[in-house]
Amino acid sequence: MNGGLQAARTALANDRAWLVGGAVRDRELGRPTRDIDVVVEGDPGEAAHAVAGAAGRATCFSLSEDFGAWRVVARDSSWQLDVEPLRGGSLEADLALRDFTVNAIAEPIGGGAPIDPLGGLADLAERRLRMAGPGAFRDDPLRVLRLVRVAVELGLQPDAETLAGARAQAHGLSETSAERVFLELRRIIASERAPEGLQMMSELGATAVVLPELEASSRTAFTTATCMATRWRFSNRRSR
């Protein structure tokens, strides 16, 4: 078991807390993960400190004063765990505010049956990527790039409604911080399916916003970018 999850189950055994997002999704897909997300009904800071104590001298710090999120990082960096406050007044409301249905699956922190009000498990089984709600991309335009990244990393196919929703909000990427955009772009380029990801970005109108030089120079630049992505992945593997 992931050390962070074990620490969370020990520290939060008597709290109303749930494992959510990528950790639940990746386990269903049989993928290892070092990143854990937990939502708590109580104070996230107190919960994060409790997890850090249970883990044994793990680092604990606030991620965002505005959103109340905290992060706990293992001493050897083998895992990290983010603790967030429950949004919307209930777990179901919180899950409805997430990006995609496959990331809107929860599980009680102590274990138990998955809580899946949006049908994320069925979408995983069908290899389908579907937005959690009609406002998903409006709430955070960075999710347009995250759509591409999740699709190419996990081999999921966005449905038509989700693609349309992303395309309609791609312009909002211009108001998104460069750091957040870079983190998503880096993972798209590092993917085995980087060419497909770059093509999807262009079709969604994201490239014109975040990489206008690439979009303006059309096919030649796309081919060059694809070659660069391939070389980057190769050199990155050799350096490991």
C-alpha positions as CSV (number, residue, x, y, z in Angstrom):
1,M,0.0,0.0,0.0
2,N,1.1,3.5,-0.7
3,G,2.7,5.0,2.4
4,G,0.7,8.2,2.2
5,L,-2.6,6.3,2.0
6,Q,-1.6,4.1,4.9
7,A,-0.7,7.2,7.0
8,A,-4.0,8.9,6.0
9,R,-6.0,5.8,7.0
10,T,-4.2,5.8,10.4
11,A,-4.5,9.5,11.1
12,L,-8.0,10.1,9.8
13,A,-9.7,6.8,10.9
14,N,-12.2,8.7,13.1
15,D,-12.8,11.6,10.7
16,R,-15.2,12.1,7.8
17,A,-12.7,11.9,5.0
18,W,-12.5,10.4,1.5
19,L,-9.9,9.3,-1.0
20,V,-10.8,11.0,-4.3
21,G,-9.5,11.5,-7.8
22,G,-6.5,10.0,-9.5
23,A,-5.6,7.5,-6.8
24,V,-9.0,5.8,-7.1
25,R,-9.0,6.1,-10.9
26,D,-5.5,4.7,-11.3
27,R,-6.1,1.7,-9.0
28,E,-9.1,0.8,-11.2
29,L,-6.8,1.0,-14.2
30,G,-4.1,-1.0,-12.5
31,R,-1.7,1.9,-12.6
32,P,0.7,2.8,-9.7
33,T,0.5,6.4,-8.4
34,R,2.5,8.5,-5.9
35,D,-0.1,11.3,-5.8
36,I,-3.0,11.0,-3.4
37,D,-6.0,13.4,-2.9
38,V,-8.1,13.4,0.2
39,V,-11.1,15.6,1.0
40,V,-12.1,16.1,4.6
41,E,-15.2,17.5,6.2
42,G,-13.2,19.1,9.0
43,D,-10.1,21.4,9.0
44,P,-7.6,20.4,6.2
45,G,-4.6,21.8,8.0
46,E,-5.3,19.7,11.1
47,A,-5.8,16.7,8.9
48,A,-2.6,17.3,7.0
49,H,-0.6,17.7,10.2
50,A,-2.1,14.4,11.5
51,V,-1.1,12.6,8.4
52,A,2.4,14.0,8.5
53,G,2.7,12.8,12.1
54,A,1.4,9.3,11.3
55,A,3.8,9.1,8.3
56,G,6.8,10.0,10.5
57,R,8.5,13.3,10.0
58,A,6.9,14.0,6.6
59,T,6.8,17.6,5.4
60,C,3.5,19.4,5.7
61,F,2.7,22.9,4.2
62,S,-0.2,25.0,3.0
63,L,-0.8,25.0,-0.8
64,S,-3.4,27.7,-0.9
65,E,-4.9,30.0,1.6
66,D,-7.7,30.8,-0.7
67,F,-8.8,27.2,-1.2
68,G,-7.6,25.8,2.1
69,A,-5.5,23.0,0.5
70,W,-2.5,21.4,2.3
71,R,0.2,19.0,1.1
72,V,2.1,16.3,2.9
73,V,5.3,15.0,1.2
74,A,7.2,11.9,2.3
75,R,10.8,12.3,3.5
76,D,12.0,10.3,0.5
77,S,9.6,12.0,-1.9
78,S,8.1,8.6,-2.7
79,W,4.5,10.0,-2.3
80,Q,2.6,13.2,-1.8
81,L,-0.8,13.7,-0.4
82,D,-3.0,16.7,-0.9
83,V,-5.8,17.5,1.7
84,E,-8.7,19.7,0.6
85,P,-11.9,20.9,2.3
86,L,-15.1,19.3,1.2
87,R,-16.9,21.7,-1.2
88,G,-20.6,22.3,-1.7
89,G,-21.7,20.9,1.6
90,S,-21.7,17.2,0.6
91,L,-19.4,14.7,-1.0
92,E,-21.8,14.4,-4.0
93,A,-21.7,18.2,-4.5
94,D,-17.9,18.1,-4.2
95,L,-17.5,15.4,-6.8
96,A,-19.8,17.3,-9.2
97,L,-17.4,20.2,-9.1
98,R,-14.5,18.2,-10.4
99,D,-13.1,18.1,-13.9
100,F,-14.0,14.7,-15.4
101,T,-16.2,11.8,-14.2
102,V,-13.2,9.5,-14.0
103,N,-11.7,11.8,-11.4
104,A,-15.0,12.1,-9.6
105,I,-14.9,8.7,-7.9
106,A,-14.5,8.6,-4.1
107,E,-13.9,6.0,-1.4
108,P,-14.1,6.3,2.4
109,I,-10.6,6.8,3.8
110,G,-10.8,3.6,5.7
111,G,-11.8,1.6,2.6
112,G,-15.1,0.4,1.3
113,A,-17.2,0.5,-1.9
114,P,-16.5,3.3,-4.4
115,I,-18.8,6.3,-4.4
116,D,-19.5,7.1,-8.0
117,P,-22.5,9.4,-8.5
118,L,-21.4,10.5,-12.0
119,G,-20.7,7.1,-13.6
120,G,-16.9,7.4,-13.7
121,L,-16.4,3.7,-13.3
122,A,-18.5,3.0,-16.4
123,D,-16.6,5.6,-18.3
124,L,-13.3,4.0,-17.4
125,A,-14.6,0.6,-18.5
126,E,-15.6,2.2,-21.9
127,R,-12.3,4.1,-22.1
128,R,-14.3,7.3,-22.2
129,L,-13.4,10.8,-21.0
130,R,-16.4,12.9,-20.0
131,M,-16.6,16.2,-18.2
132,A,-18.1,16.1,-14.8
133,G,-20.6,18.9,-15.5
134,P,-21.5,21.6,-18.0
135,G,-19.4,24.2,-16.2
136,A,-16.2,22.1,-15.9
137,F,-14.1,24.1,-18.4
138,R,-15.7,27.5,-17.6
139,D,-14.8,27.0,-13.9
140,D,-11.1,26.4,-14.8
141,P,-10.0,26.7,-18.4
142,L,-6.8,24.9,-17.6
143,R,-8.9,21.8,-17.8
144,V,-8.8,22.1,-21.6
145,L,-5.2,21.1,-21.5
146,R,-5.8,18.6,-18.8
147,L,-8.4,17.0,-21.1
148,V,-5.6,16.5,-23.6
149,R,-3.1,15.3,-21.1
150,V,-5.5,12.8,-19.4
151,A,-6.6,11.5,-22.8
152,V,-3.0,10.8,-24.1
153,E,-1.6,9.5,-20.7
154,L,-4.5,7.1,-20.0
155,G,-5.6,6.3,-23.5
156,L,-9.1,7.6,-23.0
157,Q,-11.4,9.0,-25.7
158,P,-13.2,12.3,-25.0
159,D,-16.9,12.3,-26.0
160,A,-18.3,14.8,-28.4
161,E,-20.0,16.9,-25.7
162,T,-16.8,17.2,-23.7
163,L,-14.8,18.2,-26.8
164,A,-17.3,20.9,-27.6
165,G,-17.2,22.2,-24.0
166,A,-13.4,22.3,-24.1
167,R,-13.4,24.1,-27.5
168,A,-15.8,26.7,-26.3
169,Q,-13.6,27.6,-23.3
170,A,-10.1,27.3,-24.8
171,H,-9.8,31.1,-25.0
172,G,-9.8,31.2,-21.2
173,L,-6.3,29.7,-21.3
174,S,-5.0,33.2,-22.0
175,E,-6.0,34.1,-18.4
176,T,-4.4,31.0,-16.8
177,S,-1.0,31.3,-15.2
178,A,2.0,30.4,-17.3
179,E,3.3,28.0,-14.6
180,R,0.1,25.9,-14.6
181,V,0.0,25.8,-18.4
182,F,3.6,24.7,-18.6
183,L,3.1,21.8,-16.2
184,E,0.3,20.4,-18.4
185,L,2.2,21.0,-21.6
186,R,5.3,19.2,-20.3
187,R,3.3,16.1,-19.5
188,I,1.6,16.1,-22.9
189,I,4.9,16.3,-24.7
190,A,6.4,13.6,-22.4
191,S,3.5,11.2,-23.3
192,E,4.0,8.3,-25.6
193,R,1.1,9.8,-27.6
194,A,2.5,13.3,-27.8
195,P,1.7,13.8,-31.5
196,E,-1.9,12.9,-30.9
197,G,-2.0,15.3,-28.0
198,L,-0.6,18.2,-30.1
199,Q,-3.1,17.5,-32.8
200,M,-6.0,17.5,-30.2
201,M,-4.7,20.8,-28.8
202,S,-4.9,22.3,-32.2
203,E,-8.3,21.0,-32.9
204,L,-9.6,22.4,-29.6
205,G,-8.1,25.8,-30.3
206,A,-5.7,25.5,-27.4
207,T,-2.5,25.7,-29.4
208,A,-3.5,29.1,-30.9
209,V,-3.7,30.5,-27.3
210,V,-0.8,28.9,-25.5
211,L,1.6,28.2,-28.5
212,P,0.5,30.8,-31.2
213,E,3.9,30.5,-33.0
214,L,3.3,26.8,-33.5
215,E,-0.2,27.3,-34.7
216,A,0.8,30.1,-37.1
217,S,3.5,28.0,-38.8
218,S,1.1,25.1,-39.4
219,R,2.2,21.7,-40.6
220,T,6.0,22.2,-40.7
221,A,6.1,23.4,-37.1
222,F,3.8,20.6,-36.0
223,T,6.1,18.0,-37.5
224,T,9.1,19.7,-35.9
225,A,7.4,19.8,-32.5
226,T,6.5,16.1,-32.8
227,C,10.1,15.3,-33.5
228,M,11.3,17.4,-30.6
229,A,8.8,15.6,-28.3
230,T,10.1,12.2,-29.4
231,R,13.7,13.3,-28.9
232,W,12.8,14.7,-25.4
233,R,11.2,11.5,-24.3
234,F,14.2,9.5,-25.6
235,S,16.8,11.6,-23.8
236,N,14.6,11.7,-20.7
237,R,14.6,7.9,-20.5
238,R,18.4,7.7,-21.0
239,S,19.0,10.2,-18.2
240,R,17.0,8.1,-15.6
